[in-house]
Amino acid sequence: MQKASHDYNVHKFGGSSLATAERFNALKALLTGKNEIIVVSAIHGTTNALQTMIDAVLNGTDYSETLSNLEKLHLDIIQKLLPPHQQTELSLVIKKDISALNKLLASAKKSGSCPKETQDLILGQGEIWSAKILSGYLAENKKNIIYLDASTVLFTYEKNGMICIDWQKSQAELNHFLANKNFDQIIITGFIASTLEGKRTTLGRNGSDFSAAIFAKLFNAKCLTIWTDVDGIFTADPNRVHTAFVIDSLSYKEALELAYFGAKVLHPMTIGPVLASKIPIYIKNSFNPSAAGTHISSSPKKSPYIIKGLTCIDAVSLINIEGTGMTGVSGIAARVFQILHHTGISVILISQASSEHSICFAVANTHTDSAVNALKENLQFEMERQYIEGIYVDKHCAILSAVGDDMVGTVGISGKLCDSLAKANINIRAMAQGSSERNISVVVKDTDINKSLQTVHAGFYLSRKTISIGLIGPGSIGSTLLRQIYSEIEHLKSTYHVNLYIRGIMNSKKMLLSDAPINLSTWETELNNSPHQADLKKFTDHILTNDIPHAVIIDCTANPTIGQHYLNFIEQGIHVITPNKHANSGDLNYYKALRTLTHTKDIHYLYETTVCAGLPVINTLQDLLKTGDKVNKIEGVVSGTLSFLFSELPKGKKFSEIISEAKKLGYTEPDPREDLSGMDFARKLVCLAREVGHDVSLNDVKLHDLNSITDDQMETLINKAKANNQKLSYMGEISSDGKITVDIKSLPDNHPFSRLAGTDNMLIFHTHRYDAYPLIIQGPGAGAEVTAAGIFADLLRLVSYLS
């Protein structure tokens, strides 16, 4: 007898969960062994192989190898899975079925035809085999296991092209089958059923989910668990949208909409049988059973996201019927869809202008020609009299659908969706929204569908504080930055909802690219082992992904060539952060173009660390200028190396000795002559002068090169300064008219530069507001830690601008 209501758990296992003997073993661990109804698909690849053999028969080609491989697949699993006595018995059953199948195929090949009834017999064989193997395997534990061929109790019929269940007859036959039977588990074939006349039929490809839902209703089950090879229903196809994630809870109606519009995890017919009885569905991963999966019920959990999921239908044609004679004429739309109905064509989406001048609708590409021919044939009268001016077809379309119960009554959802697509330069060909407001669907070019999914997903699911990051130059500064980000990334995410996705790292030889955030604890090994050679264009294209709302390239090099690509980065919509001075101190026209473009494109270019590493120099200067202050003069010691050299001179050491000491301490470049030339010093001052508004170039700087100075000459300058109670300083100055000098100067003891020690930098701003008491900024102006921290601060500043 059938047990009382809600005593049963129904489990459905897909083909991937039954692919090998090992998967059968894993399956057992997912079951309790009590009160379970287990519906199974064919073993992975079986139904495709059966269809291949049908195609071979119809094409007159050989199918014997495919049949042989199919037999071997099942016999191998039986051999690995079952004890000897069961192996022999079940292997004979499989061999007998294979022999019968071979005769059926041979007969079909001889006649040159394979009717649907025969095809249904062939295609449903895989579920029978997998159910028998599982029954034998589970029966090893001496539990009460019953095998049930679904075609003996499940009866269907077709109405208007739809598969319908004869619930009364099916329930009666199931009750009759269960009479006087005690069991712990029933193993049922998915996918197959019988017609009302008793002939075997199928529920359509991937119909085992539907089978499971039908039996959940017939048994009035407690719940239905569909075991598959993914962690649940995702917010979008993760193969297309890499930032997609599992939806933890859905309503029946949301799940139905997602399934109808292409979510492959769930068959569209699955929802109907369980809806009335409110039987919850769980979508779980048999390969990762600890994952929570997706729960489908009448009362889903409240979601932080208005849209629950995005899905799409590919290979769609948009058919547009236009004509002034259609305006105000009743029944035209009804006639159009009646014609399509009689031709057996399903319409996926409909959109009609309020003027009634045009009707457009979408059908699958496979039905396009039939639809157009039927319309032209049946609307010939209207077309000849030009009531209908034309039937226009675009076969290169796809449909994107956004689904969610919380969309109902929420203002601005359609606008946000359209705005996201518009910003990605994607044209909407047609749009439809049901009166329930639970679904918004748009038709786009088929080549734009992946980009559309990524763009809309980013717009609705990802925080504005999510950013795709590419780092160029993982040397001393770059690697330190990555370490700093790694130490703070979880804190930033949990506390401030800042998502820093490092998706690319490139040095002069190689690049590491990843769709998911790179593991910052292992990036060096991964970069060394990366097969990708350094390619700036490919790197840029990868960082600029539609999966994520914003993208930034951080240039941690001192390479002038990279700086020449900033315009291109910004033109593509990529923000730039850099300590690289070359773009700001190089060609003046390039610098101006860079500044103009950042304002035009509303893209951020941040370069605080181009002057004095992590000291807040650029931002301070910008704040002064934005608030109306005027800079009269800037004085600066902006080289940690030269600051150290001149702070050590009063101690009686020779200049050349101090240079050697600085090199040993790591304060200088590998070749100290680069520091002594003063060129880096001069570039920093050019950057500052341009920031103030002066059109200056490096050639305009009056520069004292220290490479030519001798110990004796330096000693003479020191002695002269001492005689006047002064100290020497290598300093720069930007005058009010933009003239820049970099020279050795003798300064009084009370001058701020005279108290500098070690590698500290100092800038003195003489402005209208800071006149009597100039604004002084002092601190470490070099070193990987402070420079990286300054870049990190720019990155977080960028995130705050975007959020």
LINLINSUL-V763995 format. One record per helix or strand. SS is the DSSP state (helix for helix, strand for strand). FROM is the first residue (numbers start at 1). LEN is the number of residues. If there is no record, write none. Layout:
SS | FROM | LEN
SS | FROM | LEN
This chain:
strand | 9 | 5
helix | 15 | 4
helix | 21 | 8
strand | 36 | 5
helix | 46 | 14
helix | 64 | 18
helix | 84 | 28
helix | 116 | 8
helix | 125 | 17
strand | 145 | 4
helix | 150 | 3
strand | 155 | 5
strand | 162 | 4
helix | 167 | 12
strand | 185 | 5
strand | 192 | 4
strand | 200 | 3
helix | 208 | 11
strand | 223 | 6
strand | 234 | 1
strand | 246 | 1
strand | 249 | 3
helix | 252 | 9
helix | 270 | 6
strand | 280 | 6
strand | 294 | 4
strand | 309 | 14
helix | 324 | 3
helix | 332 | 11
strand | 349 | 4
strand | 358 | 7
helix | 365 | 14
helix | 380 | 5
strand | 390 | 14
helix | 405 | 3
helix | 413 | 11
strand | 430 | 4
strand | 439 | 7
helix | 446 | 16
strand | 466 | 7
helix | 476 | 21
strand | 499 | 8
strand | 510 | 4
helix | 523 | 6
strand | 533 | 1
helix | 536 | 8
strand | 550 | 6
helix | 560 | 4
helix | 566 | 6
strand | 575 | 4
helix | 582 | 4
helix | 588 | 14
strand | 605 | 2
helix | 608 | 3
helix | 617 | 10
strand | 631 | 7
helix | 640 | 10
helix | 655 | 10
helix | 673 | 4
helix | 679 | 14
helix | 698 | 3
strand | 702 | 2
helix | 706 | 3
helix | 711 | 13
strand | 726 | 9
strand | 740 | 9
helix | 752 | 4
strand | 760 | 8
strand | 775 | 6
helix | 784 | 19
